[in-house]
Amino acid sequence: MNPLKVRIDVPDDIRKPVTYIWSVYATHWQLDYEMSNQACDLTIGLTPDADIVLSTTFVQLIRNTCWDSKSWFEVQPLILHENGQPDYLGSTFYMINSLQELREDEDDYDQFGRFKVEKSYQYRFNCLQEDLVTSYFEQIRKSVPA
């Protein structure tokens, strides 16, 4: 079977984070793929015609290096597009990289320098025991050609 041809159609300043989270996703599913700038089987981008659409919220938060989980996840542990649709790829990028732990507020850490669970989005949304990344990867899989 031929590898899936994937095109990441995003501005250069966010290409690395998007390429990285795609590679994590592909590794998770043991997906054989190759990057392409030409004809492709799957496009990841910012426009509605992309197979996997990233939200402008994700792009803005990456550009602003904002790591506060309340900015990423307002009402649930999931970034939403302006139209209310979920941005699973952007959400998993935040989760996998534990970006909430990059905050500089000393109150977020205990006396040993560990991030306090009470400051996490998992605690705030009562999902400490849920594997959200795998669940979101399963949702992304619905957009990926077999």
PAZAPA-851555 format. One line per 2 residues: number of its first residue (from 1); their letters; for each residue x, y, z of N, C-alpha, C, O, CB. Coordinates in Angstrom, 3 decimals. Glycine has a CB too. Layout:
BEGIN
NUM) a) X,Y,Z,X,Y,Z,X,Y,Z,X,Y,Z,X,Y,Z ~ ...
//
This chain:
BEGIN
1) mn) 0.842,-1.186,0.000,0.000,0.000,0.000,0.885,1.247,0.000,1.888,1.299,0.712,-0.957,0.000,1.223 ~ 0.518,2.234,-0.786,1.284,3.473,-0.876,1.092,4.317,0.367,0.024,4.294,0.979,0.880,4.265,-2.115
3) pl) 2.126,5.066,0.747,1.971,5.945,1.910,0.941,7.043,1.636,0.765,7.474,0.496,3.325,6.575,2.290 ~ 0.283,7.476,2.666,-0.666,8.575,2.594,0.123,9.854,2.304,1.116,10.136,2.974,-1.499,8.701,3.923
5) kv) -0.312,10.619,1.319,0.353,11.879,0.999,-0.359,13.004,1.749,-1.553,13.247,1.570,0.355,12.144,-0.549 ~ 0.416,13.677,2.590,-0.143,14.690,3.480,0.466,16.052,3.149,1.680,16.194,3.004,0.114,14.322,4.968
7) ri) -0.396,17.030,3.035,0.059,18.412,2.816,-0.366,19.242,4.023,-1.533,19.241,4.415,-0.529,19.016,1.476 ~ 0.589,19.940,4.596,0.300,20.846,5.700,0.333,22.252,5.132,1.396,22.797,4.834,1.322,20.674,6.890
9) dv) -0.845,22.826,4.987,-1.028,24.111,4.337,-1.292,25.187,5.395,-2.421,25.637,5.589,-2.189,24.046,3.314 ~ -0.217,25.578,6.064,-0.305,26.583,7.130,0.851,27.568,6.964,1.827,27.260,6.280,-0.270,25.912,8.553
11) pd) 0.755,28.747,7.578,1.880,29.685,7.533,3.140,29.075,8.163,3.061,28.215,9.041,1.510,30.995,8.256 ~ 4.284,29.535,7.698,5.565,28.991,8.156,5.750,29.054,9.672,6.361,28.159,10.256,6.691,29.731,7.491
13) di) 5.230,30.103,10.314,5.474,30.261,11.746,4.747,29.228,12.613,5.061,29.096,13.796,5.064,31.639,12.171 ~ 3.794,28.505,12.054,3.140,27.443,12.839,3.335,26.059,12.215,2.771,25.073,12.689,1.645,27.736,12.974
15) rk) 4.131,25.996,11.159,4.347,24.719,10.470,4.977,23.670,11.389,4.547,22.516,11.374,5.233,24.928,9.245 ~ 5.973,24.033,12.178,6.640,23.041,13.030,5.696,22.433,14.063,5.660,21.209,14.193,7.826,23.677,13.738
17) pv) 4.932,23.234,14.802,3.997,22.606,15.749,2.971,21.696,15.078,2.639,20.636,15.608,3.272,23.673,16.528 ~ 2.471,22.106,13.916,1.466,21.299,13.220,2.093,20.014,12.682,1.496,18.942,12.779,0.824,22.104,12.070
19) ty) 3.285,20.119,12.119,3.981,18.932,11.617,4.275,17.970,12.759,4.137,16.756,12.614,5.288,19.326,10.901 ~ 4.678,18.522,13.885,4.982,17.689,15.053,3.745,16.922,15.528,3.814,15.707,15.719,5.531,18.556,16.195
21) iw) 2.623,17.606,15.720,1.453,16.906,16.249,0.918,15.913,15.226,0.381,14.871,15.605,0.354,17.910,16.643 ~ 1.053,16.213,13.939,0.666,15.227,12.925,1.546,13.990,13.049,1.036,12.872,12.966,0.773,15.828,11.498
23) sv) 2.844,14.155,13.244,3.745,12.997,13.347,3.428,12.161,14.588,3.546,10.936,14.556,5.216,13.462,13.389 ~ 3.030,12.810,15.668,2.627,12.066,16.875,1.365,11.265,16.572,1.264,10.092,16.930,2.387,13.035,18.084
25) ya) 0.409,11.903,15.913,-0.826,11.210,15.532,-0.511,10.000,14.645,-1.005,8.900,14.893,-1.786,12.179,14.797 ~ 0.308,10.207,13.615,0.636,9.134,12.669,1.369,7.995,13.370,1.128,6.826,13.069,1.491,9.678,11.512
27) th) 2.246,8.320,14.287,2.955,7.285,15.052,1.979,6.486,15.907,2.082,5.263,16.002,4.045,7.916,15.942 ~ 1.045,7.175,16.519,0.038,6.514,17.359,-0.707,5.435,16.577,-0.931,4.336,17.085,-0.960,7.547,17.913
29) wq) -1.088,5.752,15.345,-1.855,4.815,14.517,-0.959,3.991,13.595,-1.462,3.225,12.773,-2.881,5.571,13.689 ~ 0.352,4.137,13.720,1.309,3.434,12.849,0.964,3.680,11.384,0.904,2.755,10.574,1.315,1.908,13.151
31) ld) 0.743,4.928,11.075,0.310,5.358,9.760,1.520,5.659,8.876,2.392,6.440,9.255,-0.598,6.589,9.870 ~ 1.567,5.048,7.720,2.631,5.298,6.753,2.234,6.522,5.927,1.211,6.508,5.242,2.881,4.042,5.833
33) ye) 3.043,7.574,5.995,2.708,8.796,5.263,3.980,9.461,4.764,5.085,9.163,5.218,1.903,9.771,6.154 ~ 3.792,10.362,3.825,4.889,11.212,3.361,4.322,12.608,3.146,3.164,12.773,2.763,5.547,10.649,2.040
35) ms) 5.151,13.597,3.396,4.726,14.975,3.230,4.773,15.325,1.740,5.644,14.856,1.007,5.623,15.942,4.066 ~ 3.826,16.151,1.308,3.732,16.515,-0.098,3.286,17.965,-0.215,2.458,18.433,0.566,2.756,15.579,-0.848
37) nq) 3.833,18.664,-1.182,3.368,20.016,-1.489,2.504,20.028,-2.743,1.993,21.072,-3.150,4.558,20.963,-1.663 ~ 2.351,18.884,-3.335,1.589,18.746,-4.574,0.264,18.043,-4.289,-0.371,18.279,-3.261,2.403,17.965,-5.638
39) ac) -0.137,17.187,-5.205,-1.366,16.406,-5.019,-1.234,15.574,-3.752,-0.181,14.995,-3.484,-1.649,15.492,-6.254 ~ -2.301,15.520,-2.984,-2.214,14.803,-1.718,-3.531,14.092,-1.415,-4.561,14.336,-2.044,-1.852,15.767,-0.576
41) dl) -3.454,13.211,-0.434,-4.629,12.482,0.031,-5.314,13.191,1.190,-6.507,13.008,1.435,-4.241,11.078,0.447 ~ -4.526,14.016,1.905,-5.024,14.669,3.115,-4.371,16.034,3.245,-3.154,16.168,3.114,-4.747,13.804,4.377
43) ti) -5.188,17.042,3.502,-4.667,18.388,3.730,-5.018,18.824,5.148,-6.156,18.686,5.595,-5.235,19.395,2.686 ~ -4.021,19.347,5.837,-4.208,19.961,7.151,-3.992,21.448,6.939,-2.938,21.865,6.459,-3.216,19.364,8.251
45) gl) -4.986,22.249,7.293,-4.852,23.677,7.027,-5.824,24.523,7.819,-6.454,24.067,8.773,-5.040,23.941,5.571 ~ -5.926,25.772,7.392,-6.758,26.744,8.089,-8.053,27.065,7.354,-8.937,27.733,7.892,-5.984,28.005,8.303
47) tp) -8.154,26.587,6.129,-9.335,26.904,5.325,-10.366,25.782,5.407,-10.008,24.629,5.646,-8.939,27.152,3.860 ~ -11.638,26.109,5.213,-12.701,25.103,5.341,-12.577,23.918,4.393,-13.160,22.866,4.655,-14.018,25.750,5.119
49) da) -11.833,24.058,3.298,-11.704,22.947,2.362,-10.631,21.935,2.778,-10.483,20.901,2.127,-11.388,23.479,0.986 ~ -9.894,22.209,3.834,-8.903,21.247,4.337,-9.628,20.055,4.953,-10.748,20.188,5.448,-7.951,21.912,5.385
51) di) -8.986,18.895,4.918,-9.572,17.695,5.536,-9.558,17.797,7.054,-10.507,17.389,7.724,-8.814,16.435,5.092 ~ -8.476,18.343,7.586,-8.372,18.620,9.014,-8.136,20.118,9.133,-7.093,20.629,8.723,-7.213,17.779,9.707
53) vl) -9.113,20.814,9.699,-9.055,22.275,9.788,-8.611,22.679,11.189,-9.199,22.268,12.190,-10.434,22.911,9.446 ~ -7.565,23.488,11.234,-7.087,24.039,12.497,-7.816,25.342,12.788,-8.136,26.097,11.870,-5.555,24.267,12.460
55) st) -8.075,25.602,14.045,-8.804,26.807,14.420,-7.885,28.024,14.466,-6.682,27.907,14.697,-9.480,26.613,15.771 ~ -8.475,29.182,14.242,-7.702,30.422,14.390,-7.294,30.612,15.848,-6.273,31.240,16.125,-8.519,31.645,13.895
57) tf) -8.067,30.085,16.767,-7.699,30.149,18.187,-6.368,29.439,18.413,-5.481,29.981,19.072,-8.806,29.516,19.073 ~ -6.222,28.230,17.871,-4.961,27.488,17.990,-3.809,28.317,17.437,-2.768,28.451,18.081,-5.050,26.131,17.250
59) vq) -3.994,28.870,16.247,-2.940,29.648,15.597,-2.559,30.855,16.462,-1.375,31.109,16.683,-3.396,30.113,14.193 ~ -3.544,31.588,16.943,-3.271,32.775,17.755,-2.557,32.428,19.056,-1.634,33.131,19.467,-4.566,33.507,18.061
61) li) -2.985,31.343,19.707,-2.354,30.966,20.975,-0.908,30.527,20.773,-0.046,30.837,21.595,-3.146,29.847,21.647 ~ -0.638,29.811,19.692,0.737,29.419,19.376,1.576,30.668,19.093,2.676,30.818,19.625,0.770,28.448,18.157
63) rn) 1.059,31.543,18.270,1.801,32.762,17.916,2.076,33.643,19.133,3.126,34.279,19.221,1.027,33.561,16.872 ~ 1.137,33.675,20.061,1.287,34.519,21.254,1.996,33.803,22.403,2.174,34.377,23.478,-0.074,34.993,21.722
65) tc) 2.397,32.562,22.181,3.001,31.712,23.219,2.226,31.817,24.533,2.795,32.028,25.605,4.478,32.104,23.446 ~ 0.933,31.664,24.410,0.042,31.689,25.565,-0.181,30.246,26.016,-0.706,29.429,25.260,-1.322,32.399,25.225
67) wd) 0.218,29.940,27.243,0.138,28.553,27.709,-0.905,28.333,28.803,-1.041,27.214,29.296,1.482,28.116,28.215 ~ -1.627,29.347,29.185,-2.652,29.224,30.223,-3.814,28.380,29.696,-4.406,28.707,28.667,-3.154,30.627,30.676
69) sk) -4.134,27.305,30.397,-5.182,26.393,29.922,-6.541,27.074,29.798,-7.373,26.640,29.001,-5.296,25.207,30.857 ~ -6.779,28.123,30.565,-8.070,28.816,30.470,-8.219,29.536,29.140,-9.338,29.776,28.686,-8.227,29.812,31.617
71) sw) -7.116,29.878,28.520,-7.169,30.483,27.191,-7.409,29.421,26.124,-8.068,29.690,25.119,-5.871,31.247,26.895 ~ -6.890,28.239,26.331,-7.045,27.143,25.358,-8.403,26.467,25.497,-9.059,26.159,24.502,-5.926,26.102,25.535
73) fe) -8.812,26.243,26.724,-10.033,25.479,26.982,-10.955,26.300,27.883,-10.779,26.336,29.100,-9.704,24.098,27.636 ~ -11.925,26.948,27.276,-12.782,27.848,28.034,-13.894,27.128,28.785,-14.055,27.329,29.988,-13.380,28.865,27.117
75) vq) -14.665,26.288,28.089,-15.822,25.643,28.724,-15.713,24.126,28.768,-16.520,23.457,29.414,-17.083,26.027,27.995 ~ -14.711,23.585,28.080,-14.456,22.144,28.068,-13.010,21.938,27.627,-12.404,22.864,27.087,-15.463,21.381,27.117
77) pl) -12.444,20.765,27.839,-11.050,20.555,27.436,-10.922,20.277,25.938,-10.494,19.201,25.521,-10.445,19.400,28.226 ~ -11.303,21.275,25.145,-11.320,21.142,23.691,-11.378,22.538,23.087,-12.211,23.357,23.477,-12.529,20.267,23.210
79) il) -10.486,22.808,22.130,-10.544,24.071,21.392,-11.692,23.969,20.400,-11.885,22.944,19.746,-9.181,24.385,20.660 ~ -12.442,25.047,20.306,-13.549,25.084,19.346,-13.270,26.130,18.279,-12.719,27.195,18.557,-14.890,25.384,20.059
81) he) -13.663,25.803,17.050,-13.618,26.775,15.968,-14.684,27.830,16.228,-15.548,27.662,17.088,-13.829,26.092,14.581 ~ -14.608,28.905,15.482,-15.586,29.979,15.592,-17.002,29.472,15.323,-17.968,30.016,15.858,-15.240,31.107,14.624
83) ng) -17.129,28.427,14.492,-18.445,27.866,14.178,-18.891,26.793,15.178,-19.935,26.166,14.996,-18.429,27.280,12.782 ~ -18.099,26.587,16.226,-18.454,25.622,17.260,-17.919,24.216,17.041,-18.057,23.364,17.918,-19.914,25.556,17.376
85) qp) -17.309,23.954,15.882,-16.745,22.632,15.600,-15.447,22.441,16.380,-14.724,23.412,16.606,-16.494,22.454,14.080 ~ -15.136,21.224,16.792,-13.924,20.976,17.574,-12.648,21.004,16.741,-12.638,20.611,15.574,-14.034,19.650,18.264
87) dy) -11.588,21.472,17.357,-10.243,21.419,16.774,-9.469,20.364,17.570,-8.781,20.678,18.542,-9.514,22.847,16.815 ~ -9.596,19.126,17.142,-8.975,18.021,17.868,-7.452,18.041,17.758,-6.758,17.741,18.730,-9.507,16.699,17.352
89) lg) -6.931,18.389,16.593,-5.478,18.377,16.422,-4.820,19.463,17.280,-3.821,19.207,17.953,-5.110,18.576,14.937 ~ -5.379,20.661,17.254,-4.845,21.745,18.084,-4.945,21.427,19.567,-4.029,21.722,20.334,-5.578,23.044,17.790
91) st) -6.054,20.827,19.969,-6.241,20.469,21.379,-5.218,19.441,21.838,-4.666,19.551,22.933,-7.649,19.932,21.607 ~ -4.967,18.434,20.993,-4.000,17.402,21.389,-2.586,17.957,21.431,-1.766,17.487,22.220,-4.062,16.213,20.429
93) fy) -2.283,18.950,20.597,-0.956,19.574,20.661,-0.722,20.142,22.062,0.333,19.925,22.658,-0.818,20.695,19.586 ~ -1.703,20.863,22.576,-1.589,21.450,23.917,-1.431,20.363,24.975,-0.582,20.467,25.860,-2.821,22.317,24.234
95) mi) -2.244,19.332,24.880,-2.246,18.274,25.892,-0.955,17.465,25.899,-0.362,17.250,26.956,-3.418,17.348,25.667 ~ -0.521,17.022,24.740,0.666,16.169,24.658,1.914,16.888,25.154,2.792,16.278,25.765,0.878,15.698,23.226
97) ns) 1.986,18.175,24.887,3.167,18.941,25.268,3.088,19.514,26.680,3.999,20.216,27.118,3.377,20.056,24.291 ~ 2.010,19.220,27.389,1.821,19.715,28.758,2.121,21.210,28.858,2.812,21.655,29.775,2.716,18.939,29.733
99) lq) 1.602,21.965,27.918,1.908,23.389,27.860,1.412,24.151,29.078,1.940,25.217,29.397,1.313,23.987,26.620 ~ 0.409,23.622,29.761,-0.080,24.298,30.962,1.006,24.401,32.032,0.940,25.263,32.909,-1.294,23.560,31.523
101) el) 1.994,23.529,31.957,3.067,23.532,32.949,4.162,24.551,32.652,5.124,24.662,33.413,3.674,22.164,33.038 ~ 4.029,25.289,31.564,5.020,26.306,31.214,4.694,27.676,31.801,5.409,28.648,31.560,5.133,26.416,29.714
103) re) 3.646,27.743,32.546,3.259,29.016,33.164,4.314,29.465,34.177,5.016,28.646,34.768,1.879,28.889,33.851 ~ 4.406,30.770,34.360,5.430,31.324,35.243,4.894,31.723,36.612,5.663,32.213,37.439,6.064,32.516,34.593
105) de) 3.628,31.536,36.878,3.039,31.897,38.162,3.505,30.911,39.236,3.193,29.722,39.162,1.488,31.917,38.071 ~ 4.241,31.391,40.219,4.797,30.512,41.258,3.721,29.772,42.036,3.982,28.701,42.583,5.644,31.317,42.219
107) dd) 2.521,30.323,42.092,1.410,29.683,42.798,0.972,28.382,42.119,0.275,27.570,42.727,0.228,30.643,42.887 ~ 1.377,28.184,40.865,1.010,26.978,40.123,1.871,25.772,40.482,1.609,24.665,40.011,1.110,27.241,38.645
109) yd) 2.887,25.971,41.303,3.856,24.911,41.609,3.956,24.686,43.115,3.782,25.612,43.906,5.243,25.262,41.035 ~ 4.238,23.451,43.495,4.401,23.148,44.916,5.826,23.478,45.358,6.623,23.996,44.575,4.074,21.658,45.201
111) qf) 6.139,23.173,46.617,7.458,23.515,47.174,8.601,22.764,46.500,9.763,23.132,46.671,7.480,23.226,48.661 ~ 8.292,21.716,45.736,9.316,20.944,45.034,9.412,21.335,43.553,10.183,20.741,42.800,9.021,19.450,45.159
113) gr) 8.629,22.331,43.145,8.662,22.789,41.760,7.780,21.991,40.818,7.897,22.117,39.599,10.054,22.750,41.263 ~ 6.898,21.171,41.374,5.985,20.371,40.540,4.699,21.153,40.286,4.211,21.866,41.163,5.664,19.003,41.220
115) fk) 4.161,21.012,39.083,2.910,21.671,38.728,1.782,21.080,39.578,1.642,19.860,39.672,2.606,21.511,37.203 ~ 0.996,21.937,40.184,-0.108,21.486,41.046,-1.275,20.975,40.197,-1.718,21.640,39.260,-0.584,22.637,41.972
117) ve) -1.755,19.800,40.539,-2.885,19.219,39.806,-4.104,20.140,39.876,-4.890,20.200,38.931,-3.237,17.826,40.371 ~ -4.261,20.844,40.968,-5.414,21.735,41.139,-5.415,22.889,40.128,-6.442,23.538,39.923,-5.427,22.297,42.557
119) ks) -4.272,23.138,39.506,-4.155,24.217,38.521,-4.336,23.700,37.089,-4.284,24.485,36.143,-2.796,24.907,38.656 ~ -4.545,22.406,36.923,-4.616,21.794,35.602,-6.019,21.877,35.002,-7.010,21.994,35.723,-4.176,20.344,35.679
121) yq) -6.085,21.815,33.684,-7.381,21.751,33.005,-8.077,20.430,33.337,-9.306,20.370,33.384,-7.205,21.903,31.468 ~ -7.289,19.366,33.568,-7.897,18.074,33.902,-8.683,18.179,35.209,-9.779,17.631,35.326,-6.814,16.974,34.014
123) yr) -8.129,18.871,36.174,-8.805,19.061,37.452,-10.028,19.969,37.269,-11.109,19.679,37.782,-7.830,19.662,38.500 ~ -9.845,21.054,36.542,-10.923,22.030,36.346,-12.128,21.408,35.648,-13.268,21.760,35.952,-10.417,23.221,35.535
125) fn) -11.885,20.480,34.711,-12.978,19.857,33.972,-13.300,18.446,34.466,-14.053,17.717,33.822,-12.637,19.812,32.505 ~ -12.731,18.068,35.603,-13.008,16.770,36.215,-12.790,15.610,35.231,-13.651,14.749,35.055,-14.439,16.741,36.742
127) cl) -11.608,15.621,34.598,-11.305,14.563,33.631,-9.910,13.984,33.880,-9.209,13.613,32.938,-11.407,15.105,32.191 ~ -9.520,13.909,35.135,-8.185,13.425,35.491,-7.925,11.996,35.028,-6.787,11.650,34.710,-7.995,13.510,36.980
129) qe) -8.942,11.180,34.989,-8.772,9.763,34.636,-9.068,9.464,33.173,-8.959,8.313,32.749,-9.662,8.915,35.501 ~ -9.441,10.479,32.390,-9.808,10.255,30.991,-8.594,10.379,30.077,-7.728,11.225,30.296,-10.894,11.245,30.558
131) dl) -8.537,9.549,29.073,-7.494,9.629,28.055,-8.047,10.444,26.887,-8.493,9.896,25.879,-7.032,8.196,27.588 ~ -8.006,11.756,27.048,-8.579,12.644,26.042,-7.799,12.605,24.737,-8.393,12.695,23.663,-8.628,14.063,26.566
133) vt) -6.485,12.473,24.810,-5.684,12.465,23.587,-6.094,11.309,22.679,-6.321,11.517,21.487,-4.187,12.370,23.925 ~ -6.190,10.114,23.212,-6.602,8.970,22.394,-8.016,9.173,21.863,-8.299,8.858,20.707,-6.521,7.664,23.207
135) sy) -8.886,9.690,22.688,-10.251,9.953,22.262,-10.278,10.958,21.109,-11.025,10.779,20.147,-11.084,10.470,23.439 ~ -9.474,12.004,21.201,-9.426,13.011,20.138,-8.735,12.451,18.896,-9.128,12.769,17.774,-8.697,14.279,20.627
137) fe) -7.715,11.626,19.086,-7.073,10.975,17.936,-8.077,10.093,17.196,-8.032,9.999,15.969,-5.854,10.132,18.394 ~ -8.969,9.456,17.923,-10.000,8.637,17.270,-10.942,9.516,16.439,-11.404,9.098,15.378,-10.808,7.837,18.328
139) qi) -11.220,10.707,16.909,-12.061,11.639,16.141,-11.332,12.121,14.892,-11.940,12.234,13.827,-12.470,12.848,17.014 ~ -10.039,12.405,15.008,-9.249,12.821,13.848,-9.228,11.733,12.799,-9.268,12.006,11.599,-7.822,13.176,14.261
141) rk) -9.165,10.505,13.259,-9.082,9.351,12.342,-10.245,9.312,11.355,-10.106,8.791,10.248,-9.049,8.048,13.140 ~ -11.370,9.851,11.750,-12.543,9.890,10.868,-12.317,10.785,9.643,-13.010,10.652,8.635,-13.764,10.381,11.647
143) sv) -11.340,11.701,9.739,-11.031,12.591,8.625,-9.905,12.090,7.740,-9.630,12.663,6.686,-10.680,13.940,9.145 ~ -9.254,11.015,8.175,-8.082,10.505,7.462,-8.489,9.356,6.556,-9.111,8.397,7.014,-6.988,10.050,8.453
145) pa) -8.143,9.442,5.264,-8.492,8.341,4.349,-7.882,7.017,4.801,-6.754,6.982,5.292,-8.024,8.666,2.925 ~ -8.619,5.947,4.636,-8.129,4.621,5.056,-7.053,4.106,4.120,-6.532,3.010,4.324,-9.281,3.617,5.116
//
